[in-house]
Amino acid sequence: MTNVSTSQNGTTNSPRKGTTAPDQRPIALVAWQVTEAILRHTQAALARIDLTQPQWWALNNIVRAEHGLTREEIRALDVPYGLGTEVIALGADALVHRGWLIGGADGRLTLTDQGRAGLATAKEHVARVRAELVGDITEEEYAAAVSVLQRVTDNLT
């Protein structure tokens, strides 16, 4: 028999990782732990190439826009994790300083050749992060996990 106790905050404490029955673990706790682990892992991978997550977001959004983005358009982007609207704009400013982005006469930021090369390197790192995150999880399991978490969100909104 596994010795499982309940802490004051209602979470279960198990003597070994993974021994608490899945149906007894609070979904919010598990979702929070997953979010933190993914963020740590992603941010560490990007840091190895001297890039922050907001800079990665800025690059991705700017490259997807046919004619680049203005700073105002960048500030209007959805920013995850409650980081605030300025974080991507500040990331873009850092990339201008670094020579990865350039502002046109119309105020639109676009990628330089150096920025495109940096983005290609970042995409390789992020693809590795995704492969490490998924590991031995099948596509069906991954899709089911995402679907369940989305349904929980939908139930609460």
N, C-alpha and C positions, 0 to 999 in steps of 0.2 A: 504494500500500500504506500502511495506517495503522500508525504507529509506536506499539505498545503494549508497555509494560514492566510487570513484576510487582514490586511493592514488597515490603519485608521481611515485611509482615503478610499477604501473599498476595493483596492486592487489586490490581486492574489500574489502571494510570495511563495515561490517554489524552491526547493533545495537545488534543483538543477534546471538549467535553461531548457524550455520547451516541455516541461512535465505538467504544466497546468492544462487542463482540458480546454480546448479552444472555445467552447461555448461558455466558459466561466470568465474569460478575459474580457474586460470592457473594450468595445470596439474603438472608442475614442483613444484609449491608451495605446492600443496596437497601431492605429492610424497615425498617432503622434510619433511613436517610435519609428515607424516606417518613414515618415516625412523627414524626421531629423537625420536618420541614417542616409537616406537618399541625398539630402542637401549636403551633409558632410562629405560624402563620397564624391558628389559632383563638384562641389567647390574645391576640394583638394585636387581633383584631376585638372580643373581649369587653372588653379594656382600654379601647377607645375609648368604651365606655359604662360604664366604671368598675365592671366585673364581673370576677371571677376565674373560672377554670374550676371550682374546687371550689364556688363559690357557684352557678354555673350548674347543676352536678350536684345540689346541695341543693334548689334551686328545682324542678327537674324531678322529683325523687323525691318531694318534699313535695306538689306539685300532683297527682301521679298517685295518691297515697294518699287514699282517700275522706274520711278524717277527719284528715289530716295525719300527722305522724310525731313520736315522742318523740325526744329526743337519743340515747337508747339505741338506738332503731331506726335512727337516722341513722348512728351509729357501727358498726352491724352491716352496713351496705351494702358491696357490693364496690367497692373503690377501685382504679382502673386505675393503671398506670405506677409501681407500687411506692411510692405516696405515703404510705401508712399510713392507718389507720382514722380518725384524728382530723381529717384535712384537711377532710372534708365537714362535720363537726361545727363546726369553727372557721369555716368558710364560712357555715354557718347562723347561728352566733352573730353574725357580722358583719352579716348580713342582718336580724337582730332589732334590732341597734343602729341600723341604717339605716332601720328602719321598714317593711321589706318583709315581714317575718315577725312573727307575734305568738304568744306562748305562751298556751294556754288553761289553765283551772283543772286540767285533766287532764294538763297537761304536754305536750300535742301542739302542735307548731308548724304554723301554717297561714299562707297568704299573705294579706296585707292588700290593699286596693285598689291601693296604691302598688306592692306586690309583683307583683300581676297585671299592672299596666301595664309594670313593668320586665321581667317575663318575656316579655310580648308583644314588646317591643323587642328583647330578647335573641334570641328565636326568629327575628325578621327578620334579625338579623345572622348567626346561625348558618346560616340558609337560604342567605344570600349566600355564606358560607364554603363550604358544600357545593357550590353552583353553581360557584364558582371552582375548587374541588378537582376536580370532575368535568370541567369544561371541555368539550373535544370528545370525551371518552371516552363511548362508547355504553353503554347500560344492560347490553348483553351483555358488553362488555369489562369493565365494572366488576364484574359478577356473577362473571365468570370469574376475575378477579384475587383477589377476596375468597375464592372457592371454593378456589383453589390455595393461598393463604396459610393458610386453615383446614385444608386437608388436610396441609400441612407440619406445622402445630401438632399435628394429630391423630396423625400418624406418630411424633411425638416424645413423646407423652404416653401 
